Amino acid sequence: MRRRQRPFLLLLGIAAIAGSVWYAWSSGRPVTDGRYDFRANGIWIQHGWLGDDSWFDRNKREMTLFRDDARVRELADLFAGHGIRDVFPHLCPCTSDGRIALADAIQTERFLDGFSGFRVLPWIGGVLGEHCFPESSAWRGTFVSSVVALLVSHPRLAGIHLNIEPLPDGSEAFLVLLDELRQAMPTGKIISVAAFPPPLISRSYSKAYWAKPYYGQVAQRSDQIVPMMYDTAEPTAGSYRHLMRVWSVQALDWSGRTPVLFGVPAYDDSCEKDHLAQTENLRNAIAGIHAGLKTYPVPPENYSGVAIYCEWEMDRSEWDWFRTDFGKKQGEPFVTET
């Protein structure tokens, strides 16, 4: 009898181990009750919402698509209905001497009128070594002065969202830039940083990643960290979800008390070799982040939500899914995992 039971018990044990490993690797059961939607999400939006006339001329874009009160209100209503609080209008790239891209003053005020109740943080920066030279004190001085001038001219702006890439781990010049921005910016204005994800040993290509010590240094100088959790070249949905699970826990733990929004992809860039849209998409990213959050009894205090990249790539089906599968359900309290 014992001999006959051994193969069965062995198979049972293998199955149990395999199940445990799969559950640990995958995102587990889907979370669709909205428990991780705190209605404080973010989104990156197009340049035209704040941009000056020269941007429209260079890019052959139609101003009336943006400079219209009704369209601004329509966008605000869309975001409010999906729990978006932080809005990052594109105002990149800066010039090589440090001046941030020009905004249209009238349009900026029109946008702020329509977005009362949101936090509007212009998305500024550019490509390191082409537009951005944080190691240069002269460049930093011009950049900081340009930021201050924008915030003084439009005091209803909540602050700035800083995105310089690629930005290598341990960049001292970037820390100096953050210190100088903090010292010069008007009191109460937010410094939000588009951060790079944590490293992973299995990465087979060269990208910018930030290790734990640098995460802490940037977080100490920032009011918000927004890790860009895409362009990973992950080949399968399972591997990408697993990566999101690992990265979400690391980013939360490494950022101290600084609020974190997870940057999630909603775009299809066939020219980008590191982005496979069928794998790296909104659903898989959020499933992996949910798996990371489920490892905590309750979400850490510095977890705020997700930031969608980007508004101009979102379609109706993605918005519908985001509302029904991620969004907090009306009247439902926060529920911890059991």
C-alpha positions, 0 to 999 in steps of 0.5 A: 500500500505504501509503495502504491501511495508514493508515486501519488504523493510525489505527484501531489507534492510536485503539483503543489509546488508548481502551483505555488510557484505559478501563483508567486510568478503570476499576478494571482486572482484579478483585482477588479473591486477598485481597492487600489484606486484612490482617485489620485491617478495621473496622466501625461497629455499632449503639448498642444494643451499648453503649447505656443503658436510655434509648436502648432506651426512646426508640427502642422497641428490644428489649434482649434483642437486644443484652444477651445473652452468646451474641449478643455472641459470635455477633457477635464470631465473625462479625467475626473470620471476616471479618478485622474488628479495629476495632469502632466501637460507636455512642455518639452524639450527645453533648449540646449541653454536651459530655457523650457519650451514656451507656453501660450499664456492665454491658453494656459489660463484657459486650461487652468480654468477648466482644470480647477480641482486638479493638480496641473504640473507641466512636463518639462525636460528633454534628452540628456546631452541634447537638450539637458545638461544638468552638470553645467551650472549655467544650464541649471541656472537658466533652467531653474529661472525659466521654471520659476518664471512659469510658476510665477506667471501662472500661480495656479500651476501646482508645480512641475513634472521633471523628465530627463532621459536617459538619466543614469543611476547615481547622477550627482548633477541631477541631485544638484538640479533638484536642490536648486529647484527646491530652493528657488521655486515658490513655496508649496509648489510640487517637484514631481520626477519621472523616475526610472525603474529599479534594476533587474539582473536579467536585463539584456539591454542597456537602459537607465535604471536606478538602484535603491540608494539613488531612489532614496536620494531622489525621493528625499528631494522630490514631492512625487516619484513616477517610475516609468514602468515600460519599454522593458522588452519583456516577451510574454504577458506573464514575464511583464506582469512579474516584473511589474510586481517586483518593481512596484514593491521595490519602488514603494519601499525605496522611495521612503515616504515620498508619494509614488504613482506607477507609470503604466503604458497605453501606447503602441509604438511599433518603432520602439524595439523595447516595447511589445504592445501585445505584452506591455499594455495597461491591463498587464501592467496594472495586473502586475502592480496589483500583485505587488500591492497584494503582498502588503496587508494594506497599501503603503502610505506612499502609494498614490495610484497609476499614471497613464502614458499617455492621453493621446493613445488612450481609446474608448475601450481602454478608458472603459476597462480602466473605469470598470476593472481598475476604478473604485466602485461608487460607494465601496469602501477600501477592502483589504486582501483576505 
